[in-house]
Amino acid sequence: MTDSIDISTNNVYKELLRIAAQNSIPISRLYIRINEIQTFTKNKDASLVKLSDAELNKYATEEEYLRDATIELEQHYDITVSPYYKGYPFLRMISEIEFNEDETLAYFVIKRGSQIEYYDNIYDDFLDYIDEKKLRAGILFYLFDVEFETSIEEFVKAIKRVKKVVFKEDKKILVAKGLEAVESIEAQLHMSIEERNSVGAEDSSGRVDYSNRGFMLSCSEGEELFEFIKPQQGKHGRTCKGKIIEVKSVNLDVSPTFTVEDGIEIQDSFDNIKYLSKKSGYLVKNGNEYDVANTIDVDEISFKTTGTINSNLDSEITINVVKNNPLEDAIEEGMQVKVQNIFIQGSVGPNTQIEAREVKVEGQTHGESFIKCINASISLHKGKVIARKVEVKNLEGGEIIADEAIVKSATRGRIRAKKITIETLGSHVTMEASQYIEIQKVKGEENEFILDSLINSGFDDSKTDDDIYFKKIKEEFDELQSKFKASARKVKESLKSCQKIKDLIIKNQNEKEEIPSALIKNFKICKVIRVQYKKLKEKLEYKQAQYDKAKDKIQQAYPDIFEARILLGEPLRGFNHIRYKLHNPNREIELRTNERMTKKTFELYEDDDGVLKIINSKTRS
């Protein structure tokens, strides 16, 4: 093929294939010159209507026309096709047009290994070369153009400086940009409250806790309960080749099928409707109606009825468990309950865990049950309870850990608290306290009384935290004090020389002589040393205050062991064991009681020789 061929077509690639086949020449060796481009739209009857320049500009600048799926676009090209001519400058250029997935972005890519040399008209020819590549790729002109000429201009300047460029890596330039589709949004109800309560969630092993069925979804004031996402019709996109990217058509008339009561606030916006709790409580659903309530009565808490109850302790929720059947537990085996307040008319089964602020059990707790709360009131206690204040009618082998424990009748079991009060003491009870153990009536023996000042709180580990903090502050204080002493020595040593430097500077100033730079430098060093010393001193004073405060807190936290007493309404019966635990250094003072000890107070006493012993006295000394 030696002659050029003029063609008018709407399918350039098809014509190139035909010419290449007829002339036995690779399609890649054909050169295209664009003479004219015309843009058309199709009518309903599929006839073509040519767009004027003004109409073409309107289509290119106003999205609504390009997003209109009823508008079809077509371009016709008048081109001249010829084989590469001798000296064709882009002969060693390896390039192609690359598209993103939906063909809304087109990039001209110069591949690694490409070569090009500078010549006078390279800029214009380069732009024509890119247009030719766009033409071959089927990109519509004018409608999706982006500004890339500046990039080419800078690139040409770089070629001019070095005369020849060999590309060591791919170079990518955006040359056309279509319109991405805006996806439609279908109406949906997003239950935010269920996500926060982990309903149906999997654990780290992929297992679902089927006992957590979301029986009670707790909420706080102002919290989002659920959200209705309003339907929104999306917008069609269009590729750089002019093809429509269709989006799904949605029903815009869909609306919520439920109603809400006064406990829920509605926030309506263009995109959604948010439903917020007006108060602390839990979400209630009756049919298609939602509300927020604070109190609920249930017959029992079990796997088959409620499942696990896991609410926020700050949510003002009270559960009344009304089952009171001596043959069945009100809270069945293995159940976990977390709620602000729970009142149980019946009994608590084995392997149950209750966490709350207020707990009342009118029945009994199983020996393998566990309760953690602020205040507890239990009729018959056999399990374990941790609280600030615990009141138990009958302790039978159970364990109490509290700040204050009040027990009406105790037989077997263990009590650890700052203050212990028992109305009637039976046998085989271990009592540990830091302030006092008070017993009104004693009916049994073989009990153990332990007075230990380290019992600060049965509820948390704040005492341990205070000890760790004090140790940390002390280490920091000691280190800072050591640095301060070293700095003080340095300041003291430099005091005389710094004063001499200052005197020399003043002398030179008075005599209006030039002050040597070395003198000024040394004077600045003196000032820096003084400033550092001052800052270190201030830091040490602050750390000293922290240390003193932490030390006072530690000392105040330990009650005086000599103030800890056993107070009796009547003398102890039989044999019992009394121990005082002392610290710094750690040691124990013990006493085995007998029938001869008829006085109503036991306390720790130190005689004139410094010997410690437990004495039985009439009144508190």
JOMOBEL-V258196 format. One line per field, one symbol per residue. ss: DSSP state (a for helix, b for strand, c for the rest). phi: phi as a letter, one per 30 degrees, with the letter a starting at -180 (. if undefined). psi: psi as a letter, one per 20 degrees, with the letter a starting at -180 (. if undefined). A space follows every 10 residues. Layout:
ss: ???
phi: ???
psi: ???
This chain:
ss: ccccbbbbbc caaaaaaaaa aaacccaaab bbbbbbbbbb bbcccccbbb ccaaaaaaaa acaaaacccc ccbbbbbbbb bbbccccccc ccccbbbbbc ccccbbbbbb ccccbbbccc caaaaaaaaa aaaaaaaccc ccccbcccaa aaaaaaaaaa aacbbbcccc bbbbbbbcbc cbccbccbbb caaaaacccc cbcccccbcc cccccccbbc cccbbbbbbc cbccbcbbcc cccbbccccc ccccccccbb cccbbbbbcc cbbbbbbccc bbbbbbccbb bbbcbbbbcc bcccccccbb cccccccbbb bccccccccc bccccbbbcc bbbbcccbcc ccbbbccbbb bbbbbccccb bbccbbbbbb bccbbbbbbb bbbbbbccbb bbbbbbbbbb bcbbbbbbbb bbbbbcccbb bbbbbbbbbb bbcccccbbb bbcccccccc caaaaaaaaa aaaaaaaaaa aaaaaaaaaa aaaaaaaaaa aaaaaaaaaa ccccccaaaa aaaaaaaaaa aaaaaaaaaa aaaaaaaaaa aaaaaaaccc aaacbbbbcc ccccccbbbb bbccccbbbb bbcccccccc bbbbbbcccc cbbbbbbccc c
phi: .bcdbcbcac bddddddddd ddchbdddcc cccdcabbcb ccdddidcbd dddddddddd ccdedddddd cccbccbcbc cadeddiedc dcdcbacccd echcbbbdcc dejdbacdad cddddddddd dddddddidd didbdbdbdd ddddddeddd dcibbcdcad cbbdbabdcd dcddcddacc deddddchdi dcddcidcdd dcciebcdac didddabcdd dbddbdcbdd cjddcdcddc ddcdbecbbb cddbccccbd dabcccddad lbdcbbicbc acbcbbcbda caddccidcb cdddddbbcc ccdbcdcbdd cdeidcbbad bbccdcccdd hcbbbaccbb bdcbcddccb bbadbbbbdb cbcbbbadbb cbdbcbidbb badbcbbdbb bijbbbadbb bbdbccchcc bbbccabcbd bccbbhcbcb cbdddcadcb cddddddddd dddddddddd dddddddddd dddceddddd dddddddddd dhcddedddd dddddedddd dddddddddd dddddddddd dddddddcdd ddcdbcccdb edchcbccbc ccbhddabcb bcdbdddcdc bcadbcdddi dcacccbdbd d
psi: phqqppqorj nggghggggg ghjlpqhijp ppppgqpppq rprhjjqppp prhggghghh iohhghioii opqqqqporp prrprpjpik hjporrpqqa gjkipppopp qpiqqqqqrg khgghgghgg hghgghijpp qhhkqqojhg ghghghhhgh hihppppirq ppppiqoboq qoqqpqpqpo nhhhghjkpj qqahjjqpni injkgooqqr piqpgrpooq qppapqrpri jjppoqqppq oijprqjrrq aiipqpopag hrpqoqpirp cqpppockpq rprhqppqhr orhifhapon rpiipmpppo oipmoiiqqh orpjqppoqg pppohbrprq kqpppagppp oicqpqhkqp ppagpqopgo pibppprgpp ppgoonjrpp orgppopgpp orapporgpp ppgopcrlpp pprhgqoppg qoiaalqppp ooiingpiha khgghggggg gggggggggh hghggghggg gghigghhhg ggggggghgh jkqppqhhgg ghhhgggggg ggggghgggg hghgggghgh ghgghhhoqo hiiprppqhq qqqbprpppp pqqmrprqpq ppraiinirj pprpqpahjj pprpqorgrp .
